[in-house]
Amino acid sequence: MQSRYEACLKSILLDLFRAHLSDPTLEVGIGTGTTYLQGLSKSRYGASFISARTFTDAIEALQKAGLVLQSTAYWHDPAGKNSRTARYMPTPELLSGLKQTGATIVDLQRNHNAEGIRLKDSDKALVEYGDNAFATAARERLRIINDMLASHWADLALSDEQLAEEVVHIRGTRDEEATQSFDFASRTVYRVFNNSDWQQGGRFYGAWWISCPSRLRPHILIDGKRTVEVDYSGLHAAMLYAEAGMDVPEDPYARCISKSGDKAERRLVKRTFNALLNADKVNRVSEIEGYTPVLTGRDWPEFKQYIVARYPEFSQHFGSGVGLKLQRKDSDLAEAVMLKFAAMGYACLPVHDSFVVHHDLEQDLANAMNEAFRAEFGVDGNVGVEVGVGETVEGSRTPIDLDIGDLLHLKSFEERLSDFRSTKCV
């Protein structure tokens, strides 16, 4: 019982510390209902050390000790639609104590035994499942990938002030699989399969760089070094061409782009094309973020029909929901590429249909991606390259005093890298 109690204390404290390091204003929702906690202790997605009694005792003890503050109270909606879990934050006393022990972001890691193969139903709720040969094998491959990712340090070459500004900018804009801040403790991944079907989805989530805005990815460093991002060009469209026995165009979206080289228009075409594949009906595809008739010259219903009409060979796929089945295939490609790099001893950061590696490994990555595509579809795919911006960072203009105030700021990427290297030497 004592060991479970201590494990509960540790899990609460580390979770709050992690949240604070990623965003000092972040509140952490912590459920303390008996039914919820009992279910969590029995779930493959939960933690076996959790019990309702020990967990609630632990959080009450932390509040009484002045280490944890309930920042937002629990609220029950009688209608059952808008109930709110109580939210918590670490107190300055807790942060000061952790700092005195020398705790840093690099000390925080996802539990090695946490379930990394997640199955969700059509409502995106986690599904419990028993022994499964595919899941068991996928879990073992995932361990290899996560060992590779955890043995390197990925960061952003931005100043503390720039990071803080970006946190404010992105807050509340990300989807359910993403974080609302730059959580550098999240440096391993898990796979999510959809609609209670192992043949749908399977993409990798969980690492901070996956939800990093695309405009910031050129600033990613791996072990302090400049990177390059290589992506599959029009991956889902390329898959459909390959499966139909057709040549894969250099840019599968080119036929819908009116202005050559217009990245904004291409991005819009790509997102609309994929939305049409994911939907069960074309007319149910809502206007996507970033759409504007100024860019397309068409209103939204017209633009959707324009995309459909430009791909008569794929007409049966639009509004069919085939997108999640294609995601299963693109996630298998990603798995193969990352395993290749793990075997070589290099870091390879996945971002769905693209990967970030050290800049000297650009050709190795392009070769691995083409090999994986050829092994799956019998033909070569096409890749595009986005080179990183360099290994320097704009200097901070505001000095940070060595007192409780500096707990409200992230450390610079140089210091985080130094801390990581120190832990590797221990």
N, C-alpha and C positions, 0 to 999 in steps of 0.2 A: 504493500500500500504506500509506503514512504517513497519508493522509487517511482511510482506512478505520479505521486504528488509533485515530486521534484521535476519529473518530465513535463508535467503540465505548466509549472512555473517557468521552466526554460522555454517552452514553445510560445507562451504568451509574450515573454520579455523579448525574445529574438524577433518575433513577428512585428512587434511594435518598433523595435530598433530598426529593422529593415525598412519599414514604412517611412520612418522619420528620415533615414538617410536618402531615400529616393525623393521625398517631398515633405518638408517640415510641417506643412499644413494638412497632411493626409490623416484622416481618421480611419481606424480599422474596425470594421463590423465584427463583433464576436458574439455568436449565439450561445446562450446559456440555458436554453430550455431543456428539460430532462429528456423528452422524446427525441429532440434533435441530437443531443449528445449521445444518447444510447444508440441511435441509428448510425452515427458517425463511427462509433467504436466497433461496430460490426461490419462496416462497409469496407470493401477493398480499396476505396478511395480515402478512407479515414486513417486514424492512427490507433493501433491496438491498445496504447497506454491510456487512452482517454476513457474516463468514466464520468458520469454526470456529477457524482458527489465530489470527487477529487478535483475536477476542473472548476466547478463553482467555488469550492473552498480556496483554490489557488488564486482565482481572480479577485475574490473578496479580500484575501490576505494582502495581495499586492496593492489594492486600493487603500486599505487601512495603514499600510506602511508608507503611503505617500509616493509610491513609485509609478502607479498607473492612475490615470484620470478618466472617468466616464465623461466624454465630451458631448455626447448626444444620447438622450435617454431612449429606452425601448418604448415603442408605441404600438398598441394593438388596434387594428382596424376591425371593428365588428363585422364589416362586410367581407373581410378576408382578402381584400385586394391591395391595400396600401400599408400593411403593417411594416414596421421599421425595426430592424435589429439594433440593439444598443451599440454605440460606437465609442472607441477608446483611443487615448493618446498617451505617450510616455511623458512623465513629468521631468522638469529640469534636473531634479535629484537623481532620477534613474539615468538620464543621459550623462550627467557628470560622473556618476559611478562607473558607467561603462567606459567612458573616456579614460578614467584613471587606470582601468585594467588594461588599456591599450587596444580595446576592441575596435575593429574597422570593418568596412564593407566586405573585405575579402574573407573575413571569418565566417560569413553567412553563406551557407550552401543548402540547396534542396536536399532533403533526406535521400540517401542513396537507395533506400528501399521503397520510396514513394511510388505509387502506381503510375507508370508512364504510358500505359496503353489504355486509353479512355474510350468508352463506347457511350454514345448519346442517342436518345430517342428523337422523334420528330419535333418534340417541344424543347429540345436541347438540354433535357435533364439527363444526368448520368444514369447509366443502366448497369445494374449488378450482373455479372456473368460468372460462370463457373470455369472449370478447366477447359482450355481451348488451345488446340495445337498451334493455330496461327498466332494467337496472342502471345503464347509462350515463346515462340521463335522470334517474333517481333520485339518482345521485351528484351531478349538477350542481345539482339542487334542494337537496340536502343542503348543498352548499357555501354557498348563499345563506343557509340557515337558520343554519349555524354561524358565518358572518360576522356575522350579527345577534346571536347569543348572545355571541360573543367580544368584541363592541364594547361590552358592558355588564358591570357587576359585580354578581353575585348573592351574598348572604351571609346569615348568621343573626344576628339581634340578640340574641345571648347572650354572656355574659361568658366569658372563657377557662376559668374554673373550671366553669361550666355545660356548656361544650362537652366538657371533659375527662370530666365525669360521664356525659354522654350517650354518649361513645365507649365507656366501660366498659359501659354499659347495653346497647348494641346489638351489642357484639362477638360474632361467631359466630352471629348470628341472621338474617343476610341471605342472599338467594338468589344464584345464580351471576352474575346480571347486575348485582349491586350491589357497592358497596365496603363495607368494614367500619369506615369512619371518615368524617369530613367532609373529603373531598379537594377543597378549593376550587380546585385546579388543573384539575379535571375540569368544564369549563364548556362543552363542546361535546358533540354527540350522534352516534350511529351507529344504523343500522337493522339489525335481525336478522330474517331470514326463516327459516322452520322446515320440517323434513321434506323438505329439498331441493326445495322448492316455492315459487315466487315468489308464489303466491296464499295462502300461509299465514304468519301472523305479520306482520312488517314494522314492529313497534313500535320506538320510539326509546328508547335506553339510553345510559349512559355519563356523564351529567351528575350531579353530586352531589345535586341536589335531587330527582331521580327516586327515589332510594332513601332520602331523608330521611323519618323517621317522620312520619305524617300529623299527629300532635299538635304537631310542631315547625314545620310548614309556615306557620302564621300568623306565625311569627317571621322569615320570609324578607323581606329587603330587596332592592330593585333600585336600584342607584346610590344607596344610602343612604336610599331612600324606602320608605314603607309600601306593602304590596301587597294584592291581593285575589285569591282563587282562585275560579275558576268551573269547574264540572264539568257534564258531560252527565248527566242523571238516568237511571240504569238503562240505560246506553248499549246493551249487547248485547241486552237485552230490547226496548228501543225500536226497534232495528234489525229485530228479528224481527217486531214489530208492523207496522212500515212496509213491510217486504218482503211481508207477507201482505195488504197493502192495508187494514189496520185502523187506527183512530185510536190515537195514542200516548198512553197515560195520563200524567197529571202525574207520578205515581210508579209505574213499572211493577211495583215490588215490594210495593206497598201491600196487595195481596190476601193476602199471607202474614204480615203484621205484626199481631200481636194487640194491641199497645199503641201507639197513635198517638204519634209523636214519639220512640219508643225507638230511638236511634241504634245502640246495640249490637245490638239484634235485627235492624234493617235491614241492618247491615253483615254479619251472619251469613247472612241470607237472600241477599244479593247474592253473597257469596263462594260459597255452596253452589250457587246457580243457575248461576253461571259455571263452577264445577267440573264440574257435570253436563253442561254444553255441551262442555267440553274433553275429557271422558273418552270412551273408545270403548265403555264399558259402564257402566251406572248402578251395578251392584254392585261395580265396581272403584274407585269414588270413596272414598278413605280419609277418615277423620274429619279435618276441616280445623281448623287452629289457631284457637282461640277458641271452638270449639263447646262448649256445656254444656247438659245437659238441664234445668238450673235455669232457663235463659233460654227454652228452647223447649217444655218440658213433654213432650218426646219423646226416646227414645233415638236414636242416630245413624241406623240403618237406617230407623226410622220417620220421622225428619225428612226424609231424602232422598225417600222416597216421598210425603210430604206436599207437598213442593215440586213434584214431578212431577205429582201429582194436581190441584194448584191451577192448572196451566197445560195443560189438555187440548189447546189449540190448538197447543202447541209440543211435543207428546209425541214426534214423530218426530225432534226435535233433541236431546233428552236422551240421552246416551250415544252420540252420533254423531260426536263430535270436531269439530263445526262451529265450536267456539270460536276456533280458529286462523284460520279463514276470516273470521270476524267481526273478529278482530284486524287482519287485512289492511285491512279497510274502516275500522276506527276509526283505524288509523295513517295512512291516506290523508286522513281528516278532520283529524287533527292536523297533517299536512303542509300542508294547505290553509290552516289557521288561522295557522300560523307564517309561511308565505309572505306572507300578508296583512299581518301585523305587520311583517315585514321590509321590505315595500314602503313602509310608513308610517314606518319608521325607529325603531320601538319594540321593546323586548325583550318576548318572550313565552316563558315557561319551560314546556315540556311535562311533564306527569306522567300519561302514557297517556290517560285520558279526562277530564283536567282541565288547566287552564293557570293560571299565575301571572303577573300583570301589575301595573304601577303602579296604585294604587287609583283614580286618576282615569280609567282606561281600562276600567272595569268594563263599561259599556254597549257600548263598541266591541268588547270581547271577546265579550260575549253575542251581539251582532249577527253577528260573524264566525263564531261557532260555529253559530248557526242557519242562516246562509247556506250554510255547508259541508254541513250535514245536509240542507238542502232541495235543494241541487244534486245530492246523491247519491241521496236517497230520495224526493224530491218532496213531502215534508211537513216541518213544523217539528219539531225536537226540543225537549226541555225542559232548562233549565239551572238549577243551584243555585249559590248564592254563599256564600263563606266569607271574611269580611273579616279582614285582618291585625290584629295586636295593637298596632301603633304603631311609632314610630321611636326609642324610648328603650331603654336596656339597664340591667339591674340592675348597679350598680357592683361591681367586684372588691374584696374585702376584704383580699386578700393582695398586697402590693407585689412587683414582680418586679425583682430586682437586675440591673444591667447587667453580667453576667458569663456564664460558660458555662452557669450554671443556667437562664437565661431562654431558652436554646435548647430547653429541654424543654417550652416552652409556646407555644401558638399566639398570634399577634398578635391584638389586638382587631379587630373588624370595622371600626372607624373607621380604624385604621392600614392595614388591607388596602385599603380604599377609597381612602385617600390615596395609597398606593403605585400603585394602578391608574391613578388620575388623572394621576399623575406620568409614567407610561409613555406615556399618551395624548398628553401634551404634548411628548414628546421628538421 
